[in-house]
Every structure is written in C-alpha cells, then in structure tokens.
Amino acid sequence: MEKINDFTTLIVCVVIVALAAIVGIVWFNIHERSLMAENMNAAISKGIDPPSVRCSYVQSHDLICVAFAASAQSHNVAGQVKK
C-alpha cells in the first residue's frame, strides 16, 4: 500500500512539473511577441526600419533577417534614423 502511495505522489509531482513547464513556455512566447509588437510600434514612430527591430528578436537562421542583412539597405541603417 505504501508503494502505491509513493508512486501516485511521484506521478502527481511529475504532472504538476510538466504542466508548470508548459504554462511557462506558453507565457514566455506570448509575452515575447507582445514586447516585440510594442518595440516595433515605437521603432516605426521614431523612423527606425521595422525589419531591423524584428531581426533583433529572431534566431540567426531566419530568412527574412538574412536577406535584410545581405541587402545594401541594412549597411546604413543608423544613417536612416530620423531625429
């Protein structure tokens, strides 16, 4: 009887940890996207190129950012900022 209680407790703990991990990952992804949207709106209002803001959030193998970095436009982004 004691082994069954220990096994049940172990299963409940594993399920709680798994659910907490899933909720944490979902919350992080939603929060990250909302922060990126806020920064994108701020960049547009300041005249900063939105793809440069987007590329600061994505991984290095994102095709849009690779193309943006390879374009001639990306070499002088600092000079395009409206002050």
C-alpha positions as CSV (number, residue, x, y, z in Angstrom):
1,M,0.0,0.0,0.0
2,E,2.8,2.4,0.8
3,K,4.5,1.8,-2.6
4,I,1.2,2.7,-4.4
5,N,1.0,6.0,-2.4
6,D,4.6,6.8,-3.2
7,F,4.1,6.0,-6.9
8,T,0.9,8.1,-7.0
9,T,2.7,11.0,-5.4
10,L,5.5,10.7,-7.9
11,I,3.1,10.8,-10.8
12,V,1.2,13.8,-9.4
13,C,4.5,15.7,-8.9
14,V,5.7,14.9,-12.5
15,V,2.4,16.0,-13.9
16,I,2.5,19.3,-12.0
17,V,6.0,20.0,-13.1
18,A,5.2,19.2,-16.7
19,L,2.1,21.5,-16.6
20,A,4.1,24.3,-15.0
21,A,6.7,24.0,-17.7
22,I,4.1,24.1,-20.5
23,V,2.4,27.1,-19.0
24,G,5.8,28.9,-18.5
25,I,6.8,28.3,-22.1
26,V,3.4,29.5,-23.5
27,W,3.5,32.6,-21.3
28,F,7.1,33.4,-22.3
29,N,6.2,33.1,-26.0
30,I,3.1,35.3,-25.7
31,H,5.0,37.9,-23.6
32,E,7.9,37.9,-26.1
33,R,5.6,38.6,-29.0
34,S,3.8,41.4,-27.2
35,L,7.1,43.1,-26.4
36,M,8.2,42.8,-30.0
37,A,5.0,44.4,-31.1
38,E,5.4,47.3,-28.7
39,N,9.0,47.8,-29.8
40,M,8.0,47.6,-33.4
41,N,5.4,50.4,-32.9
42,A,8.0,52.5,-31.1
43,A,10.5,52.0,-33.9
44,I,8.0,53.0,-36.6
45,S,7.2,56.2,-34.7
46,K,10.9,57.0,-34.4
47,G,11.6,56.2,-38.1
48,I,13.7,53.1,-37.4
49,D,13.4,50.4,-40.0
50,P,10.9,47.7,-38.6
51,P,12.8,44.7,-40.1
52,S,15.9,45.7,-38.0
53,V,13.7,45.6,-34.9
54,R,12.2,42.3,-35.9
55,C,15.6,40.8,-36.6
56,S,16.8,41.6,-33.1
57,Y,14.2,39.1,-31.7
58,V,14.6,36.2,-34.1
59,Q,17.1,33.4,-34.4
60,S,20.1,33.8,-36.7
61,H,18.7,31.4,-39.4
62,D,15.6,33.5,-40.1
63,L,15.5,34.0,-43.9
64,I,14.0,37.5,-43.8
65,C,16.7,38.7,-41.5
66,V,19.4,37.0,-43.5
67,A,18.1,38.8,-46.7
68,F,17.8,42.1,-44.8
69,A,21.4,41.9,-43.5
70,A,22.6,41.0,-47.0
71,S,20.8,43.9,-48.7
72,A,22.6,47.2,-49.2
73,Q,19.9,49.0,-47.2
74,S,21.0,47.3,-44.0
75,H,24.5,48.6,-44.2
76,N,23.5,52.2,-43.4
77,V,20.5,51.7,-41.0
78,A,21.9,54.2,-38.5
79,G,22.0,56.9,-41.1
80,Q,18.3,56.5,-41.9
81,V,17.0,57.2,-38.3
82,K,15.0,60.4,-38.1
83,K,16.0,62.6,-35.2
